[in-house]
């Protein structure tokens, strides 16, 4: 058996008009709509908005001008079917598996050798033992490294690639893994290639220590949002102005969030950085006491030791 892994749901992450260049975006978020061709829909993975797959550009109205850009697991499956029409294929993606019962049945078929090629997203990464699996191919293996603001991006990508490539050769059959990457010299890719997990962890530890990043430091993320963009920015700047001075605690921002709008709300981010032994909760409580009453549409969310930086 062979496994093709791509950590991207749907058919394509972007739909583009070849005539006018329009990129179809979610009306409620600053994110492109993802094509889900098997369901004949475009959908937003941030707010859940969906619309039927259009047959013409919504801006210039040119029929047949829309083109899907970039791969998702559905596109990989389509190409595999074209190249290997006789192969028995199973697609493991949360969008395409209706429920737990169907998922278990699919896993059982794969374990029983009733599939030749498995195509999947992150749900195939761990917890499954496919004894006949001898080849793993990872498409766009450096997708996770694009999360530039996330200090754990390298660690998470290494864990994911290590888990996926480790699916092959777990029984008597020798396994082989192939990783597609635009950054072959990246420490994550070097560690996957050599299998030197300790060298990668040493590299990560040095970076974290130098930057006082977790687990050697603490982070707290504040997201200020409002339906009105200028109001969101003003509120974020007012919140930062009220931050108490502290010798060892650093307040970064405000800055517009990487995904600037979600569900119609404009978002600004503030990051608080502190040494491990600092009382970051106490600092945040003191800060909250200094913040004046904000307009009713403004919301502030707080995430200590955040796992998302979007």
C-alpha positions as semicolon CSV with decimal commas, in nm:
position;residue;x (nm);y (nm);z (nm)
1;X;0,000;0,000;0,000
2;X;0,097;0,364;-0,049
3;X;-0,012;0,672;0,144
4;X;-0,024;1,024;0,001
5;X;-0,050;1,286;0,275
6;X;-0,148;1,651;0,236
7;X;-0,254;1,855;0,535
8;X;-0,507;2,060;0,339
9;X;-0,874;1,975;0,309
10;X;-1,079;2,027;-0,004
11;X;-0,983;2,043;-0,370
12;X;-0,797;2,375;-0,393
13;X;-0,729;2,662;-0,148
14;X;-0,792;2,937;-0,404
15;X;-1,030;2,996;-0,695
16;X;-0,910;3,255;-0,945
17;X;-1,070;3,418;-1,250
18;X;-0,842;3,389;-1,553
19;X;-1,001;3,694;-1,716
20;X;-1,014;3,961;-1,444
21;X;-0,793;3,810;-1,173
22;X;-1,066;3,802;-0,910
23;X;-0,993;3,576;-0,613
24;X;-1,310;3,447;-0,453
25;X;-1,302;3,547;-0,088
26;X;-1,530;3,480;0,206
27;X;-1,774;3,773;0,251
28;X;-1,729;3,747;0,630
29;X;-1,353;3,679;0,661
30;X;-1,028;3,795;0,505
31;X;-0,970;3,444;0,371
32;X;-1,015;3,275;0,036
33;X;-1,296;3,028;-0,012
34;X;-1,173;2,671;-0,046
35;X;-1,312;2,463;-0,330
36;X;-1,472;2,135;-0,222
37;X;-1,533;1,984;-0,564
38;X;-1,668;1,651;-0,441
39;X;-1,950;1,843;-0,267
40;X;-1,972;2,109;-0,543
41;X;-1,923;2,394;-0,293
42;X;-1,688;2,676;-0,200
43;X;-1,641;2,705;0,174
44;X;-1,465;2,912;0,439
45;X;-1,264;2,709;0,690
46;X;-1,282;2,992;0,946
47;X;-1,652;3,077;0,973
48;X;-1,826;2,793;0,786
49;X;-1,975;3,010;0,508
50;X;-2,061;2,808;0,195
51;X;-2,195;2,871;-0,153
52;X;-2,258;2,646;-0,454
53;X;-1,963;2,605;-0,688
54;X;-2,011;2,892;-0,939
55;X;-1,987;2,843;-1,316
56;X;-1,885;3,205;-1,384
57;X;-1,681;3,478;-1,218
58;X;-1,885;3,668;-0,956
59;X;-1,708;3,994;-1,052
60;X;-1,678;4,002;-1,433
61;X;-1,942;3,730;-1,492
62;X;-1,727;3,554;-1,753
63;X;-1,851;3,194;-1,784
64;X;-1,597;2,915;-1,753
65;X;-1,319;3,150;-1,641
66;X;-1,266;3,017;-1,288
67;X;-0,962;2,801;-1,220
68;X;-0,868;2,611;-0,905
69;X;-0,520;2,703;-0,778
70;X;-0,311;2,483;-0,552
71;X;-0,367;2,128;-0,428
72;X;-0,596;1,984;-0,163
73;X;-0,656;1,616;-0,087
74;X;-0,947;1,601;-0,333
75;X;-0,724;1,721;-0,616
76;X;-0,457;1,467;-0,521
77;X;-0,726;1,196;-0,528
78;X;-0,844;1,311;-0,872
79;X;-0,492;1,295;-1,015
80;X;-0,428;0,955;-0,857
81;X;-0,746;0,816;-1,015
82;X;-0,635;0,948;-1,354
83;X;-0,289;0,791;-1,324
84;X;-0,391;0,465;-1,157
85;X;-0,748;0,391;-1,274
86;X;-0,739;0,030;-1,152
87;X;-0,620;0,116;-0,800
88;X;-0,852;0,088;-0,501
89;X;-0,842;0,428;-0,329
90;X;-0,954;0,543;0,016
91;X;-0,967;0,913;0,110
92;X;-0,936;0,998;0,479
93;X;-1,050;1,357;0,533
94;X;-1,290;1,498;0,790
95;X;-1,487;1,667;0,510
96;X;-1,553;1,339;0,330
97;X;-1,608;1,087;0,611
98;X;-1,967;1,125;0,741
99;X;-1,910;0,988;1,091
100;X;-1,719;0,763;1,330
101;X;-1,886;0,443;1,205
102;X;-1,786;0,515;0,846
103;X;-1,435;0,609;0,958
104;X;-1,392;0,278;1,143
105;X;-1,517;0,085;0,841
106;X;-1,269;0,266;0,618
107;X;-0,980;0,199;0,858
108;X;-1,080;-0,169;0,873
109;X;-1,077;-0,195;0,492
110;X;-0,729;-0,041;0,479
111;X;-0,597;-0,269;0,755
112;X;-0,741;-0,569;0,571
113;X;-0,549;-0,475;0,257
114;X;-0,859;-0,373;0,060
115;X;-0,704;-0,041;-0,046
116;X;-0,403;0,017;-0,271
117;X;-0,361;0,393;-0,221
118;X;-0,463;0,594;0,084
119;X;-0,496;0,971;0,054
120;X;-0,539;1,167;0,373
121;X;-0,505;1,475;0,588
122;X;-0,390;1,499;0,949
123;X;-0,633;1,230;1,068
124;X;-0,404;0,961;0,922
125;X;-0,100;1,086;1,117
126;X;-0,133;0,876;1,429
127;X;-0,328;0,600;1,596
128;X;-0,352;0,369;1,295
129;X;-0,149;0,062;1,206
130;X;-0,154;-0,031;0,838
131;X;0,061;-0,347;0,812
132;X;0,078;-0,345;0,430
133;X;0,184;0,020;0,404
134;X;0,532;0,046;0,254
135;X;0,538;0,391;0,090
136;X;0,447;0,736;0,222
137;X;0,453;1,048;0,006
138;X;0,403;1,388;0,170
139;X;0,279;1,666;-0,059
140;X;0,378;2,024;0,035
141;X;0,551;1,900;0,349
142;X;0,653;2,250;0,456
143;X;0,300;2,394;0,473
144;X;0,321;2,419;0,852
145;X;0,646;2,616;0,834
146;X;0,455;2,903;0,670
147;X;0,307;2,985;1,012
148;X;0,589;3,236;1,062
149;X;0,450;3,399;1,375
150;X;0,416;3,068;1,558
151;X;0,732;2,984;1,755
152;X;0,623;2,620;1,764
153;X;0,583;2,587;1,385
154;X;0,905;2,391;1,340
155;X;0,830;2,158;1,630
156;X;0,475;2,092;1,510
157;X;0,584;2,031;1,152
158;X;0,856;1,789;1,264
159;X;0,611;1,597;1,482
160;X;0,357;1,572;1,201
161;X;0,605;1,463;0,934
162;X;0,770;1,218;1,174
163;X;0,432;1,063;1,257
164;X;0,320;1,039;0,894
165;X;0,644;0,896;0,757
166;X;0,642;0,655;1,051
167;X;0,323;0,495;0,917
168;X;0,529;0,306;0,656
169;X;0,719;-0,014;0,731
170;X;0,568;-0,078;1,073
171;X;0,525;-0,451;1,008
172;X;0,750;-0,687;0,809
173;X;0,763;-0,472;0,495
174;X;1,046;-0,221;0,465
175;X;0,911;0,134;0,446
176;X;1,008;0,438;0,242
177;X;0,907;0,802;0,280
178;X;0,922;1,090;0,031
179;X;0,872;1,453;0,136
180;X;0,803;1,734;-0,111
181;X;0,946;2,064;0,014
182;X;1,043;2,411;-0,105
183;X;1,294;2,437;0,182
184;X;1,515;2,126;0,173
185;X;1,783;2,294;0,388
186;X;1,542;2,375;0,671
187;X;1,638;2,210;1,004
188;X;1,303;2,028;1,010
189;X;1,366;1,869;0,670
190;X;1,726;1,784;0,760
191;X;1,607;1,609;1,077
192;X;1,340;1,412;0,890
193;X;1,594;1,308;0,626
194;X;1,862;1,197;0,873
195;X;1,627;1,074;1,144
196;X;1,833;1,276;1,394
197;X;1,555;1,383;1,630
198;X;1,795;1,484;1,907
199;X;1,986;1,727;1,683
200;X;1,661;1,894;1,582
201;X;1,544;1,923;1,942
202;X;1,880;2,071;2,044
203;X;1,843;2,330;1,767
204;X;1,488;2,415;1,879
205;X;1,595;2,440;2,243
206;X;1,874;2,687;2,160
207;X;1,634;2,909;1,965
208;X;1,373;2,899;2,243
209;X;1,631;2,978;2,513
210;X;1,776;3,272;2,319
211;X;1,432;3,419;2,253
212;X;1,279;3,333;2,592
213;X;1,009;3,141;2,407
214;X;0,806;2,855;2,557
215;X;0,898;2,652;2,754
216;X;1,167;2,900;2,866
217;X;0,928;3,194;2,864
218;X;0,558;3,274;2,875
219;X;0,337;3,424;2,608
220;X;-0,009;3,574;2,626
221;X;-0,212;3,682;2,324
222;X;-0,485;3,945;2,328
223;X;-0,718;3,980;2,030
224;X;-0,925;4,298;2,011
225;X;-1,210;4,284;1,762
226;X;-1,501;4,498;1,641
227;X;-1,727;4,513;1,337
228;X;-1,591;4,858;1,251
229;X;-1,226;4,851;1,139
230;X;-1,119;5,195;1,271
231;X;-1,293;5,119;1,602
232;X;-1,101;4,793;1,639
233;X;-0,770;4,969;1,575
234;X;-0,847;5,256;1,813
235;X;-0,950;5,015;2,086
236;X;-0,634;4,806;2,040
237;X;-0,412;5,113;2,065
238;X;-0,599;5,233;2,373
239;X;-0,551;4,894;2,539
240;X;-0,176;4,902;2,471
241;X;-0,148;5,256;2,610
242;X;-0,284;5,125;2,941
243;X;-0,024;4,848;2,976
244;X;0,161;4,892;3,309
245;X;0,538;4,934;3,286
246;X;0,734;4,622;3,383
247;X;1,108;4,553;3,370
248;X;1,090;4,195;3,247
249;X;0,759;4,188;3,061
250;X;0,738;4,303;2,701
251;X;0,422;4,411;2,519
252;X;0,437;4,376;2,140
253;X;0,185;4,541;1,912
254;X;-0,086;4,613;1,839
255;X;-0,076;4,471;1,488
256;X;-0,349;4,364;1,252
257;X;-0,402;3,989;1,286
258;X;-0,278;3,764;1,002
259;X;-0,644;3,680;0,940
260;X;-0,764;4,036;0,982
261;X;-1,140;3,965;0,964
262;X;-1,333;3,663;1,090
263;X;-1,714;3,650;1,090
264;X;-1,727;4,018;0,999
265;X;-1,515;4,129;1,294
266;X;-1,188;4,317;1,239
267;X;-0,909;4,178;1,455
268;X;-0,596;4,328;1,612
269;X;-0,342;4,128;1,810
270;X;-0,123;4,213;2,109
271;X;0,144;3,973;2,233
272;X;0,280;3,973;2,587
273;X;0,618;3,810;2,640
274;X;0,765;3,730;2,982
275;X;1,029;3,509;3,149
276;X;0,910;3,176;3,283
277;X;0,920;3,287;3,647
278;X;0,731;3,614;3,589
279;X;0,378;3,651;3,725
280;X;0,217;3,703;3,386
281;X;-0,135;3,644;3,521
282;X;-0,083;3,909;3,788
283;X;0,047;4,150;3,526
284;X;-0,258;4,089;3,306
285;X;-0,493;4,144;3,600
286;X;-0,326;4,478;3,677
287;X;-0,349;4,571;3,311
288;X;-0,718;4,482;3,291
289;X;-0,790;4,711;3,585
290;X;-0,641;5,005;3,392
291;X;-0,843;4,955;3,074
292;X;-1,136;5,200;3,052
293;X;-1,481;5,092;2,947
294;X;-1,472;5,027;2,574
295;X;-1,758;5,057;2,322
296;X;-2,005;4,770;2,350
297;X;-1,911;4,619;2,014
298;X;-1,545;4,581;2,112
299;X;-1,442;4,243;2,249
300;X;-1,110;4,139;2,402
301;X;-1,010;3,773;2,409
302;X;-0,712;3,650;2,609
303;X;-0,514;3,332;2,544
304;X;-0,224;3,245;2,775
305;X;0,044;3,027;2,615
306;X;-0,146;3,041;2,283
307;X;-0,137;2,767;2,022
308;X;-0,282;2,983;1,745
309;X;-0,125;3,304;1,616
310;X;-0,376;3,378;1,337
